[in-house]
Every structure is written in C-alpha cells, then in structure tokens.
Amino acid sequence: MDNKEQKIEELLTRGVAEVIDKEHLKKRLLAGEILRIKLGIDPTSPNLHLGRSVPLLKLRDFQDLGCQVVFIVGDFTGIIGDTSDKESERPMLTRDQVESNMKNYLEQAFRILDKTKTETHYNSEWLSKLGLLELGTMASIFSLHEFASREVIARRLKADQRVSFHEMLYPLFQGYDSVAVKADVELGGTDQRFNLLAGRTMQPKYGQAPQDILMTDLILGTDGRKMSSSWGNTINLLDTPDDMFGKVMSIPDELIMSYFVHCTRVPMKEIAEIAEDIVTGGNPRDAKMRLGKAIVALYYGETEGEKAETYFIETFSKKHIPEDVREVKTEKGKKLTDMIAEAGLAESKSDARRKIEQGGVAIADERITDVSTCIEERFNNQVMRVGKKDFVRIVF
C-alpha cells in the first residue's frame, strides 16, 4: 500500500462511524478527483469546541489530499434549529442571537482549515430566497413516516411530546445546502444521519449525482456526557493553552484514547502504543499529559504545548500556591457554589456553577466537578483554586 492509499484508508476509518458509499468514495479519491467536500455548522453558541473539531479535522484531511473544502456557517438553519439529537424541541433562535454567535466562527474554523484553500458560505445566501413552491417541491421528496420513524422523534411522539412543524423542515434545508454547493461528499456526526441522507436523496431531483457521506463518531465532554456548550463541559478552540490543557487533564480516564483518535493527529501507531502502555499498568495521568500537550500544540504550536504542561505541573502537581493566600470564612454544609460567589471568586452562583462544571475548581489535590458539593470538615484549612490564578484558604 503506497503513501497516498494509506492516507485515504486512514481518512475513511480513523474516528469514522459510517461511510456511504465507501468503495465509491475511495475509488474517486484514489483516482485523484478534486471532490467538493461539504461541512455545515450552525452557530448555536459563540464557541466551536473539540466536538466540532472532529469533522473539521476530517475536513482538513480531505483538504490535504487536494479536495475542495466547502465550509458552511448555518446562519439560516441556526435560526430554525436542529433537534436531531434532542429529547425536546429546541427553541428557535433570533437573528440577533445567531449573528452574535457566528462573529468568530470562520476565525475559529481556520485554526484547523487552510483559509487559502477553503470555500466559505452562509446558507442564508440561498435558503432565504426559497419560495413556497420550491419548499413544496422539496417537501414532496420525503414522507411524514420517514421523519417520524427517526429514533429521537419516535420516542418523543410515543411520549406525547410536542414535535413542531419547523423541525420537519430542518432536514430539507440541510439537504438543499448540498444542492446549492454541488457537494460530492458531506461530513457530519452520527446524530446527523437523517439530515445527511436528505441531501443525498434530494440531489438527483436537481440533476446532481448523490453525495457520498462520511459520519464521524461523537465525543463526550469533560464530565462524560455528550460535549455541549449548554452543559458547560466543552473544551473550546479559543480556550487559552493553560485552560485547554487543564480541561483535558480533567476528563475521565476512559475518554483518553477516544480523544487521541478524534481530537489529535498523533499517528495511530503511537496511539496504539499508548493504549497498550495503559493496559499493561502505565499511569493514565501520563497519557493524559501527553494528550493535553498534543491538543494544545495543534492549536497553538509545540512551544505553547510545552508551556501549558509546565504550568500545570507547577500549579497542580507541585502545589505552586502563592504564600499570601487570602482566607475565606465559611461553614460546614454551605453549598460550594454559594461560597465561591460570596467570596467574589465568581460573578454569580451560575458563574460559580459553570466554573465547577468546566473543571476550574480544586480543593487541595481534588478537582471538584459536582455542582451539588457542600463544604465538608475535610475542606477546613485547605487551599481552594478557582480558575487559573485565584487561590483562597477555606476556614471555619
């Protein structure tokens, strides 16, 4: 197997859940066709996080093979809202919310993609111009049964939960994006399967060949749940190197290998060796340190990766705590979120909750991630860190 074939094989397998149609796509890539590879992301929050980086990194892999990357910011679909992975209806966003969220989206995407080789669009360019006749034509391609049989939707209907009409429109709009940019391939997570297939189904109706589809695995956040900005368990592409490294160190050990595969481009051979080391008794913390450095280096360079590792060791492993730590008086049983807010270490109780959820709070050697934590006897006279630089001593 030559070098190009190896790259294509890894592209189609690393962190990949499903490819439709794999043999067809592989044949075109081996033939050196310059394919149009599409990825759309809705600006539902201001930050792109590592969960979003998974398809973006795959998009960059296609780019490195010479394909034409098409990155779409879903400013129109972002207002409609996709509920593919939601157990309840997602409220529609306002135009102002979407515009605020997407201010830095391209800048963040270009931390992974080659800006000079990326074609960018906002899907309001074409979706805002669709008329009712065109919408009716698009809708006739799909049946209500096809939409209702989706696992999440079927579950909601069975529980007599509301499913709004605009939710049924979303797959049509995402599918039409593929028509508008003449996509040869579309990328997306496994939760997007129905929407991705919508584009493949619609394209022949518009005289285009059906796109191939590459679905990537979903990764979990720092608390072991699906990575989501609304849950505060994200590692954001714009986090500082120190914050990024610290958050990586807070992930559960069982996620280490998944992050190596999906969120870095460390060679798979090296990843296999790291996995083997852990299985045979190696310290997962060492692997996590290596992971943190690799992720920081991807976005900030090798030097910043080394610095972030050093900062973490100095601050946490070696207990590099300022000598003149302020004392904060509190009492047993008080909620930690209340204590943090009252001590001026957070802007509000909600902010304190976010800091805890994001792994930014530690007492002594223990990182606190449970927002329901209350002050206990064992915390008396211990130093608490909130964020990177705020240290206080808890006293009763």
C-alpha positions as CSV (number, residue, x, y, z in Angstrom):
1,M,0.0,0.0,0.0
2,D,1.6,3.3,-1.1
3,N,1.6,6.5,1.0
4,K,-1.5,8.0,-0.8
5,E,-3.5,4.9,-0.3
6,Q,-2.5,4.7,3.4
7,K,-3.7,8.3,3.9
8,I,-7.0,7.6,2.2
9,E,-7.6,4.5,4.2
10,E,-6.9,6.4,7.5
11,L,-9.1,9.2,6.3
12,L,-12.0,6.8,5.8
13,T,-11.5,4.8,9.0
14,R,-10.0,7.0,11.8
15,G,-12.8,8.1,14.1
16,V,-15.3,7.2,11.4
17,A,-18.6,5.5,12.2
18,E,-20.0,5.0,8.7
19,V,-19.3,5.9,5.1
20,I,-21.9,5.9,2.4
21,D,-20.7,4.8,-0.2
22,K,-17.2,3.9,1.0
23,E,-16.0,2.0,-2.1
24,H,-17.3,4.6,-4.4
25,L,-15.6,7.4,-2.4
26,K,-12.4,5.5,-2.1
27,K,-12.2,4.9,-5.8
28,R,-12.7,8.6,-6.6
29,L,-10.0,9.6,-4.1
30,L,-7.5,7.1,-5.5
31,A,-8.2,8.4,-9.0
32,G,-7.2,11.9,-7.8
33,E,-10.6,13.6,-8.4
34,I,-10.9,17.0,-6.9
35,L,-14.1,16.4,-4.9
36,R,-16.2,19.1,-3.2
37,I,-16.3,18.2,0.5
38,K,-19.1,19.9,2.5
39,L,-19.4,20.6,6.2
40,G,-22.1,22.9,7.7
41,I,-22.1,24.1,11.3
42,D,-24.9,26.1,12.9
43,P,-23.9,28.9,15.2
44,T,-25.9,27.8,18.2
45,S,-23.3,29.1,20.6
46,P,-20.3,31.5,20.2
47,N,-17.6,28.8,20.6
48,L,-16.5,25.9,18.5
49,H,-15.3,23.1,20.7
50,L,-13.5,19.8,20.4
51,G,-16.7,18.1,19.5
52,R,-16.9,20.3,16.5
53,S,-13.2,19.8,15.7
54,V,-13.8,16.1,14.9
55,P,-15.4,16.8,11.5
56,L,-13.3,19.9,11.0
57,L,-10.1,17.8,11.3
58,K,-11.5,15.3,8.9
59,L,-12.3,18.2,6.5
60,R,-8.6,19.3,6.8
61,D,-7.6,15.7,5.9
62,F,-9.6,15.9,2.7
63,Q,-8.1,19.3,2.1
64,D,-4.6,17.9,2.4
65,L,-5.5,15.3,-0.3
66,G,-6.2,18.2,-2.7
67,C,-10.0,18.2,-2.4
68,Q,-12.1,21.4,-2.4
69,V,-13.4,22.1,1.0
70,V,-16.7,23.9,1.4
71,F,-17.4,25.2,4.9
72,I,-21.0,26.5,5.5
73,V,-22.0,28.6,8.5
74,G,-25.7,27.8,9.1
75,D,-26.9,31.3,9.8
76,F,-30.4,30.4,8.4
77,T,-30.6,26.8,9.7
78,G,-29.3,28.1,13.0
79,I,-32.5,30.1,13.5
80,I,-34.7,27.1,12.6
81,G,-32.8,24.7,15.0
82,D,-31.9,21.1,14.5
83,T,-33.4,18.6,17.1
84,S,-31.7,15.5,15.6
85,D,-30.1,14.7,19.0
86,K,-32.6,16.4,21.3
87,E,-35.1,14.9,23.6
88,S,-37.3,18.0,23.3
89,E,-38.0,20.8,20.9
90,R,-35.1,23.3,20.5
91,P,-36.3,26.9,20.8
92,M,-35.8,28.9,17.6
93,L,-33.0,31.5,17.9
94,T,-33.4,35.1,16.9
95,R,-31.4,36.7,14.1
96,D,-29.5,38.8,16.6
97,Q,-28.6,35.7,18.6
98,V,-27.3,33.9,15.6
99,E,-25.3,36.9,14.3
100,S,-23.7,37.4,17.7
101,N,-22.8,33.7,17.9
102,M,-21.2,33.5,14.5
103,K,-19.0,36.6,14.7
104,N,-15.8,34.5,15.1
105,Y,-16.9,31.2,13.6
106,L,-14.7,31.4,10.5
107,E,-11.7,32.6,12.5
108,Q,-12.2,29.5,14.8
109,A,-12.6,27.1,11.8
110,F,-9.4,28.5,10.2
111,R,-7.5,27.3,13.3
112,I,-7.9,23.9,11.6
113,L,-8.6,24.6,7.9
114,D,-6.3,26.2,5.4
115,K,-8.0,29.5,4.8
116,T,-6.5,30.0,1.4
117,K,-8.0,26.7,0.2
118,T,-11.4,26.9,1.8
119,E,-14.6,28.0,0.1
120,T,-17.0,29.5,2.7
121,H,-20.7,30.3,2.6
122,Y,-23.6,31.4,4.9
123,N,-26.6,29.3,3.9
124,S,-28.9,32.3,4.1
125,E,-27.4,33.1,0.7
126,W,-29.8,30.6,-0.9
127,L,-32.2,29.4,1.8
128,S,-33.6,32.9,2.4
129,K,-34.6,33.1,-1.2
130,L,-36.6,29.9,-1.4
131,G,-40.3,30.4,-2.2
132,L,-43.3,28.3,-1.1
133,L,-43.4,26.5,-4.4
134,E,-39.8,25.4,-4.1
135,L,-40.4,24.4,-0.5
136,G,-43.4,22.3,-1.5
137,T,-41.3,20.6,-4.2
138,M,-38.6,19.8,-1.7
139,A,-41.1,18.5,0.9
140,S,-42.7,16.2,-1.6
141,I,-39.5,14.2,-1.7
142,F,-40.0,12.9,1.9
143,S,-42.8,11.3,3.7
144,L,-44.0,12.1,7.2
145,H,-43.4,8.5,8.2
146,E,-39.7,8.8,7.2
147,F,-39.3,11.8,9.5
148,A,-41.4,10.3,12.4
149,S,-39.5,7.0,12.4
150,R,-36.3,8.6,13.5
151,E,-35.3,7.3,16.9
152,V,-35.5,10.5,18.9
153,I,-38.6,11.8,17.1
154,A,-40.4,8.4,17.5
155,R,-39.5,8.5,21.2
156,R,-41.0,12.0,21.7
157,L,-44.1,11.1,19.8
158,K,-44.6,8.0,21.8
159,A,-44.3,10.1,25.0
160,D,-46.9,12.5,23.6
161,Q,-44.3,15.3,23.5
162,R,-44.7,18.1,21.0
163,V,-42.9,17.9,17.7
164,S,-43.2,21.2,15.8
165,F,-43.6,21.5,12.0
166,H,-40.3,23.5,11.7
167,E,-38.4,20.5,13.0
168,M,-39.6,18.6,9.9
169,L,-38.3,21.4,7.7
170,Y,-34.7,21.3,9.0
171,P,-33.5,18.2,7.1
172,L,-34.9,19.8,3.9
173,F,-32.8,22.9,4.4
174,Q,-29.6,21.0,5.2
175,G,-30.2,18.8,2.2
176,Y,-30.7,21.8,0.0
177,D,-27.3,23.1,1.1
178,S,-25.8,20.2,-0.6
179,V,-27.7,21.0,-3.8
180,A,-26.6,24.7,-3.6
181,V,-22.9,24.0,-3.3
182,K,-23.0,20.8,-5.5
183,A,-21.4,18.7,-2.8
184,D,-19.7,15.4,-3.7
185,V,-19.3,14.4,-0.1
186,E,-20.9,15.7,3.1
187,L,-19.4,15.2,6.6
188,G,-21.3,15.1,9.9
189,G,-21.7,13.3,13.2
190,T,-23.7,10.1,13.7
191,D,-26.6,12.2,15.1
192,Q,-26.9,13.8,11.6
193,R,-27.6,10.7,9.7
194,F,-31.1,11.5,8.5
195,N,-30.1,15.1,7.6
196,L,-27.1,13.9,5.6
197,L,-29.2,11.3,3.7
198,A,-31.6,14.1,2.9
199,G,-29.0,15.8,0.7
200,R,-28.1,12.5,-0.9
201,T,-31.8,11.9,-1.7
202,M,-32.5,15.5,-3.0
203,Q,-29.6,15.9,-5.3
204,P,-30.8,13.6,-8.1
205,K,-34.1,15.6,-8.2
206,Y,-31.9,18.6,-9.1
207,G,-29.9,16.8,-11.7
208,Q,-26.9,16.1,-9.5
209,A,-25.2,12.9,-8.5
210,P,-26.0,11.8,-4.9
211,Q,-23.3,12.9,-2.5
212,D,-21.3,10.3,-0.5
213,I,-21.5,10.6,3.3
214,L,-18.8,10.3,6.0
215,M,-20.1,10.2,9.5
216,T,-17.7,10.8,12.4
217,D,-18.2,9.5,16.0
218,L,-19.4,11.8,18.7
219,I,-17.1,12.5,21.6
220,L,-18.0,13.1,25.2
221,G,-17.3,16.2,27.3
222,T,-15.2,16.7,30.4
223,D,-18.0,15.2,32.6
224,G,-18.6,12.1,30.5
225,R,-21.8,13.4,28.8
226,K,-22.0,14.5,25.2
227,M,-19.9,17.6,24.7
228,S,-22.3,20.5,24.7
229,S,-22.0,24.2,25.3
230,S,-25.3,24.3,27.2
231,W,-23.8,21.8,29.7
232,G,-20.6,23.6,30.2
233,N,-18.5,20.5,29.6
234,T,-16.6,21.7,26.5
235,I,-13.0,22.3,25.6
236,N,-13.2,25.3,23.3
237,L,-10.9,26.1,20.4
238,L,-10.4,29.6,21.7
239,D,-9.6,28.5,25.3
240,T,-6.1,29.6,26.4
241,P,-3.4,27.0,26.3
242,D,-3.4,26.6,30.1
243,D,-7.2,26.3,30.3
244,M,-7.2,23.9,27.3
245,F,-4.6,21.7,29.0
246,G,-6.2,21.8,32.4
247,K,-9.6,20.8,30.9
248,V,-8.0,17.8,29.1
249,M,-6.5,16.7,32.4
250,S,-10.0,16.7,34.0
251,I,-11.6,14.3,31.5
252,P,-12.4,10.7,32.8
253,D,-9.6,8.2,32.1
254,E,-11.8,6.1,29.9
255,L,-12.0,9.0,27.3
256,I,-8.3,9.4,26.8
257,M,-8.0,7.1,23.8
258,S,-11.1,8.5,22.1
259,Y,-9.6,12.0,22.4
260,F,-6.3,10.8,20.9
261,V,-8.1,9.3,17.9
262,H,-10.7,12.0,17.3
263,C,-9.1,15.3,18.5
264,T,-5.4,14.9,17.6
265,R,-3.4,13.8,14.6
266,V,-1.0,11.7,16.6
267,P,-0.2,8.7,14.4
268,M,-2.4,5.7,15.1
269,K,0.6,3.5,15.7
270,E,1.7,5.8,18.6
271,I,-1.9,5.8,19.9
272,A,-1.9,2.0,19.9
273,E,1.4,2.0,21.9
274,I,-0.1,4.5,24.5
275,A,-3.2,2.3,24.8
276,E,-1.0,-0.8,25.3
277,D,1.0,1.0,28.0
278,I,-2.2,1.9,30.0
279,V,-3.5,-1.7,29.7
280,T,-0.1,-3.1,31.0
281,G,-0.1,-0.9,34.1
282,G,1.0,2.5,32.8
283,N,-0.3,5.6,34.6
284,P,-3.3,7.1,32.7
285,R,-2.2,10.5,34.0
286,D,1.0,10.3,31.9
287,A,-1.1,9.5,28.8
288,K,-3.4,12.4,29.7
289,M,-0.4,14.8,29.9
290,R,0.7,13.7,26.5
291,L,-2.8,14.2,25.2
292,G,-3.1,17.7,26.6
293,K,0.2,18.7,25.1
294,A,-0.8,17.3,21.7
295,I,-4.2,19.1,21.7
296,V,-2.7,22.5,22.8
297,A,0.1,22.1,20.2
298,L,-2.5,21.5,17.4
299,Y,-4.0,25.0,18.0
300,Y,-1.1,27.0,19.5
301,G,2.1,25.2,18.4
302,E,4.6,22.8,20.1
303,T,6.1,25.6,22.3
304,E,2.8,26.5,23.9
305,G,2.1,22.9,24.4
306,E,5.3,22.5,26.4
307,K,4.5,25.7,28.4
308,A,1.0,24.5,29.2
309,E,2.3,21.2,30.5
310,T,4.9,23.1,32.7
311,Y,2.3,25.4,34.1
312,F,0.0,22.5,35.0
313,I,2.8,20.7,36.8
314,E,4.0,23.8,38.6
315,T,0.5,24.8,39.7
316,F,-1.1,21.5,40.5
317,S,1.4,18.7,40.7
318,K,4.0,20.7,42.7
319,K,1.3,22.7,44.6
320,H,2.7,26.0,43.4
321,I,0.5,28.1,45.6
322,P,1.1,31.8,46.5
323,E,2.3,32.4,50.0
324,D,-0.1,35.2,50.9
325,V,-3.4,33.2,50.3
326,R,-6.5,35.1,51.4
327,E,-8.6,33.3,54.0
328,V,-12.3,32.9,53.4
329,K,-14.5,32.1,56.4
330,T,-17.4,29.7,55.7
331,E,-19.3,26.9,57.5
332,K,-19.9,23.3,57.1
333,G,-22.9,22.4,54.9
334,K,-22.8,25.5,52.8
335,K,-23.1,24.9,49.0
336,L,-19.7,25.3,47.3
337,T,-21.3,27.4,44.6
338,D,-22.7,29.8,47.2
339,M,-19.4,30.1,48.9
340,I,-17.5,30.8,45.7
341,A,-19.9,33.5,44.7
342,E,-20.0,35.1,48.1
343,A,-16.2,35.2,48.2
344,G,-16.1,37.1,45.0
345,L,-14.5,34.3,43.0
346,A,-17.3,34.2,40.5
347,E,-19.7,36.8,39.2
348,S,-22.7,34.9,40.3
349,K,-23.9,31.4,41.6
350,S,-24.5,30.5,37.9
351,D,-20.9,31.5,37.0
352,A,-19.6,29.5,40.0
353,R,-21.6,26.5,38.8
354,R,-20.0,26.9,35.3
355,K,-16.5,27.1,36.8
356,I,-17.1,23.8,38.6
357,E,-18.6,22.0,35.6
358,Q,-15.7,23.1,33.5
359,G,-13.1,21.7,35.9
360,G,-11.9,25.0,37.1
361,V,-12.2,24.4,40.8
362,A,-9.9,22.3,43.0
363,I,-9.6,22.0,46.8
364,A,-6.2,20.6,47.9
365,D,-5.4,17.9,45.4
366,E,-9.0,17.2,44.5
367,R,-10.7,18.7,41.4
368,I,-14.3,19.4,42.2
369,T,-16.8,18.8,39.3
370,D,-20.0,18.1,41.1
371,V,-22.1,21.3,41.4
372,S,-24.0,19.9,44.4
373,T,-20.8,19.7,46.5
374,C,-21.2,21.2,50.0
375,I,-18.4,22.4,52.4
376,E,-17.2,19.4,54.4
377,E,-15.0,19.1,57.5
378,R,-12.1,17.9,55.4
379,F,-12.0,21.2,53.5
380,N,-11.1,23.2,56.6
381,N,-7.8,25.0,56.3
382,Q,-7.3,23.7,52.7
383,V,-6.4,25.9,49.8
384,M,-9.0,26.2,47.0
385,R,-8.2,27.2,43.5
386,V,-10.8,28.8,41.2
387,G,-9.7,29.4,37.6
388,K,-6.1,29.7,36.9
389,K,-5.0,32.4,39.4
390,D,-7.4,32.7,42.3
391,F,-6.4,30.9,45.5
392,V,-8.1,31.1,48.9
393,R,-7.8,29.2,52.1
394,I,-11.1,27.8,53.5
395,V,-11.5,28.3,57.2
396,F,-14.4,27.6,59.5
